[in-house]
Amino acid sequence: MEYYINVEPEVNIFVEDINPGGKRTILFIHGWPLSHKAYEYQFNVLPKMGYRCIGMDTRGFGASDKPWSGYSYDRLADDVRAVVDALRLQDFTLGGHSMGGATAIRYMARHRGCGVSKLALFGAAAPSLTMRPDFPYGLPKEAVTTLIQGAYNDRPKMLRDFGDMFLFQYATQPLSDWFFQLGLVAAGWATADCATTFRDETLFSDLGKIHVPTLILHGIHDKVCLFPLAEAMRQGIKNSKLVPFEYSGHGLFYEERDKFNCELMKFIED
């Protein structure tokens, strides 16, 4: 089933609801600069195992509306809340990749984890994607600024360059092209504004406000959200478990998809 959910005047979020009658519900938030389609290799498998999988395109990306503004973590978290309320979700697992993981963390803090029984973070861009004086573990801010400039000056080239960082293992050209096309569907301004958000905003204070069991899945070869970020999340979130992915970069949900799906199902069923 497919829906458009109104989150504020003239802004509608696209949602795909797969196996609505499933025994357990997972709401997936995609990473930058993709769409919910990036979870294809979860949606192929998890519904067969009885799960209800809901994929939403964040504003500016995929099939959602692309307003000129509203790309802060607060607004993105509010969009998630609007989806949760519209679908009346309760006792569900919230999962997020990259910036989607950061958005999920802000949702937990800002909306007190409304409806969420478990949280799953995949290569999440938290607590800070970029280096700071008291947090030397992220990317240099200049590297993200280069992405932002690329979004404004030659977005296709920026997406190609970013795609080269995405996977640790070899990607076929067709797969690389597929990821590229997912990113190309986004609005250029949304791509740039979201990068500005994950360059400048932090989630240090949000981690301590998470009070549900949390699974952290992270590729040890991640060149976007470096592995020390996962260790910082593990330390900052009570009742959290970190599972390293030894053969993955930032695209662990594809690179080690069988392990990814198994770890996620095991976590939900425990």
C-alpha positions in Angstrom: 0.0 0.0 0.0 1.1 3.5 -0.7 0.1 6.7 1.0 0.8 10.4 1.0 0.7 11.8 4.5 0.4 15.6 5.1 2.9 16.8 7.6 2.4 20.5 7.3 0.5 22.8 4.9 1.4 21.8 1.3 4.0 19.2 2.4 3.2 15.6 1.9 5.4 12.6 2.7 5.4 9.5 0.6 5.0 6.2 2.5 5.1 2.6 1.3 3.5 0.1 3.7 4.4 -3.5 2.9 2.5 -6.3 4.5 0.3 -4.2 6.7 -1.0 -7.2 8.6 2.5 -8.3 9.8 3.2 -9.5 13.3 5.8 -6.8 14.0 6.1 -3.3 12.5 9.4 -1.6 11.4 9.4 2.0 10.3 12.5 2.6 8.1 14.1 6.1 7.6 16.6 6.2 4.8 19.9 8.0 4.7 21.2 10.9 2.6 20.8 11.3 -0.3 18.6 8.2 -1.1 15.0 7.2 -0.6 13.1 4.4 1.0 13.9 2.3 -2.0 17.4 1.8 -0.6 15.9 -0.8 1.7 14.9 -3.0 -1.2 17.0 -5.9 0.2 15.1 -5.7 3.5 11.7 -5.3 1.9 12.4 -8.4 -0.2 12.9 -10.6 2.9 11.4 -9.3 6.1 7.7 -9.3 4.9 8.1 -13.0 4.1 9.1 -13.5 7.7 5.9 -11.9 8.9 7.1 -8.3 9.4 5.2 -5.1 8.4 7.8 -2.9 6.8 7.0 0.8 6.3 9.4 3.0 4.3 9.0 6.7 4.2 10.7 9.2 1.9 11.9 12.1 3.9 11.0 15.6 2.6 13.0 16.6 -0.4 13.8 13.0 -1.4 12.2 10.2 -3.3 8.5 10.7 -4.0 7.9 13.1 -1.2 7.2 16.8 -1.7 10.3 18.9 -2.0 9.7 22.2 -0.1 12.2 25.0 0.0 12.8 24.6 3.7 12.4 22.3 6.7 15.6 20.2 6.7 16.7 20.5 10.3 16.7 17.5 12.6 13.8 18.9 14.5 11.6 19.3 11.4 12.6 15.9 10.0 11.7 14.3 13.4 8.4 16.1 13.4 7.7 14.6 10.0 8.3 11.2 11.4 5.9 12.0 14.2 3.2 13.0 11.7 3.7 9.6 9.9 3.5 7.7 13.2 0.3 9.6 14.2 -1.4 9.2 10.8 -0.7 5.4 10.7 -1.5 5.1 14.4 1.7 3.1 15.0 2.3 1.6 18.4 4.9 -0.8 19.8 7.0 -0.6 16.6 10.7 -0.7 15.8 12.2 2.6 14.5 15.1 2.1 12.2 17.3 4.7 10.5 20.4 4.7 8.3 23.0 7.5 8.2 21.1 10.8 8.5 18.0 8.7 8.9 19.6 7.3 12.1 20.3 10.8 13.3 16.7 11.7 12.6 15.5 8.7 14.5 17.6 9.7 17.5 16.1 13.2 17.5 12.7 11.7 17.2 13.3 9.7 20.4 14.5 12.7 22.3 12.1 15.3 20.9 8.9 13.1 20.9 9.9 11.0 23.9 10.0 7.9 21.7 6.3 8.0 21.0 5.1 4.5 20.0 8.6 3.1 19.7 9.4 -0.1 21.6 12.9 -0.6 20.0 15.4 1.5 18.1 17.8 0.3 15.4 20.6 2.5 14.0 22.4 1.6 10.8 25.6 3.5 10.1 24.0 6.4 11.9 25.3 10.0 11.6 25.4 10.6 15.3 26.3 12.0 17.8 28.2 14.2 15.3 29.2 13.3 11.7 31.9 16.0 11.7 34.9 16.6 14.0 34.6 19.0 16.8 37.0 20.3 19.4 35.7 17.8 22.0 34.9 15.1 19.4 37.7 14.2 17.0 36.1 11.1 15.5 34.1 12.4 12.6 34.9 13.8 9.1 36.5 17.1 8.7 33.9 19.8 8.3 35.6 20.9 5.1 34.8 17.5 3.6 31.0 18.0 4.1 31.3 21.6 2.9 32.8 20.1 -0.3 29.6 17.9 -0.7 27.4 21.0 -0.2 29.3 22.9 -2.8 29.1 19.9 -5.1 25.3 19.8 -4.7 25.1 23.3 -6.0 27.7 23.2 -8.7 27.7 19.7 -10.2 25.3 17.4 -8.2 25.7 14.4 -10.5 29.4 14.4 -10.1 29.1 14.9 -6.3 26.7 11.9 -6.2 29.1 9.7 -8.2 32.0 10.7 -5.9 29.9 10.0 -2.8 28.8 6.7 -4.3 32.5 5.7 -4.5 32.7 6.2 -0.7 29.5 4.3 0.0 30.5 0.6 -0.2 33.6 -1.2 1.1 33.1 -4.2 -1.2 33.1 -4.0 -5.0 29.8 -2.7 -6.5 28.7 -3.6 -10.0 28.2 -0.7 -12.4 24.5 -1.4 -12.5 24.3 -1.3 -8.7 26.3 1.9 -8.6 24.0 3.4 -11.2 21.0 2.4 -9.1 22.3 4.2 -6.0 23.1 7.2 -8.2 19.6 7.4 -9.6 18.1 7.2 -6.1 20.1 10.3 -5.2 19.4 12.1 -8.4 15.6 12.0 -7.7 16.1 14.3 -4.7 15.9 18.1 -4.9 19.3 19.8 -5.1 18.4 22.3 -2.4 17.2 19.5 -0.1 20.5 17.6 -0.7 22.5 20.6 0.2 20.4 21.7 3.2 20.5 18.2 4.7 24.2 18.1 4.3 24.4 21.5 6.1 22.3 19.9 8.9 24.6 16.9 9.4 27.6 19.1 9.2 26.5 21.7 11.8 24.0 20.0 14.1 24.8 17.5 16.9 22.9 14.9 18.9 25.1 14.5 22.0 22.3 15.5 24.4 19.8 13.3 22.7 21.5 10.0 23.4 20.8 10.1 27.1 17.0 10.6 26.4 16.7 7.2 24.7 15.1 4.6 27.0 14.3 1.7 24.8 16.5 -1.3 23.7 18.7 -0.1 20.9 20.6 -2.0 18.3 23.6 -0.3 16.6 24.8 -1.9 13.3 27.8 -0.3 11.8 30.4 -1.2 9.1 33.9 -1.0 10.4 35.1 0.3 7.0 32.5 3.1 6.9 34.1 6.2 5.2 31.1 8.4 5.8 30.0 7.8 9.4 33.3 6.5 10.8 33.2 3.5 13.2 34.1 5.5 16.3 30.7 7.2 16.0 29.1 3.8 16.7 31.3 3.4 19.8 30.2 6.8 21.0 26.6 5.9 20.5 27.1 2.7 22.4 28.5 4.6 25.3 25.9 7.3 25.2 22.7 5.1 24.8 21.7 3.0 27.8 20.7 -0.6 27.0 22.3 -0.5 23.6 24.2 -3.2 21.7 26.8 -2.6 19.0 27.3 -5.2 16.2 30.3 -4.5 14.0 30.0 -5.4 10.3 33.5 -6.6 9.3 33.0 -6.6 5.6 30.9 -3.4 5.2 31.3 0.3 4.6 28.4 2.7 4.8 26.1 0.5 2.8 25.9 -2.4 5.3 22.2 -3.0 4.6 23.3 -4.1 1.2 26.9 -5.3 1.6 26.1 -7.8 4.4 22.3 -7.9 3.8 21.8 -11.5 5.1 23.6 -10.7 8.4 21.9 -7.3 8.6 18.4 -8.9 8.2 19.2 -11.7 10.7 20.6 -9.3 13.3 17.5 -7.0 13.0 15.0 -9.8 13.2 16.8 -11.4 16.2 16.8 -8.0 18.0 13.1 -7.5 17.4 12.2 -11.0 18.6 14.3 -10.9 21.7 
